[in-house]
Structures are given as structure tokens and as C-alpha cells.
């Protein structure tokens, strides 16, 4: 019984000692580093660039038959309007989506501490392929 009491007291002393050592030590999760470019955000104007990938899609409205198209004037059609407007139709579909790329310039004007005005002109390069199906 005395032995158990002595062992419990020793364990308590070790725990108190470990807690004191850990409590008084300076603990750092990460090493402090020197901040890089501390005055960068204080400049009035910044410039940069953007790069991006894109795909250009295309929406097509179909009129079936051709005579239902409001832009089609049967009187101005050089062929027989009855022949072309009865049951004929033209279909256009996007064949494939082809990837392209975008290049741009970023200009940022610092107006206030937490307020910037940005201008982002860019140029997109891409390709669209349409497939037309029409009667011959």
C-alpha cells in the first residue's frame, strides 16, 4: 500500500515538472521569417499580366422551315419561293469545341487602403467550327 502511494506521488511530481517545463518554454509553431516586399502594396499603380485557356461556343437558332425565319423575304429570293419554303430547312451545329487561349494585361490603381480600381483588357484566341446541313 505504501509502495503504491509513493509511486503515485512520483508520477504526480513528474507530471507537474513536465507541465511547468512546457508552460515556461517559448513554443513556436513556425519559425518567424522576414516579410518580403513590405511596401509593395503601398504603390499607387501596379501592372501584371494574365494567361488563360478557353473554349468558344456558339448558339444557333433554327427555323423550320426556312420560310418561318423573319429575316427571310420570299419576294427577294431569286429562286421559286414556294419550292424553298415548303419543307426545306437548314441546320447548323457546333462540330467540336476547340481549346484556345487568352492573354491580358492587369492594371491596378490604388484608391484607398482597401480599395483598388482594376482594368483588365485581354485578347482571346479561339476557333469555332460549324456544320451546316441543307438540301441540295
Secondary structure, 3 states (H helix, E strand, C coil): CHHHHHHHHHHHHHHHHHHHHHHHCCCCCCCCCCCCCCCHHHCCEEEEEEEEEEECCCCCCCCCCHHHCCCCCHHHCCCCHHHHHCCCCEEEEEEEECEEEEEEEEEEEEEECCEEEEECCEEEECCEEEEEEECC
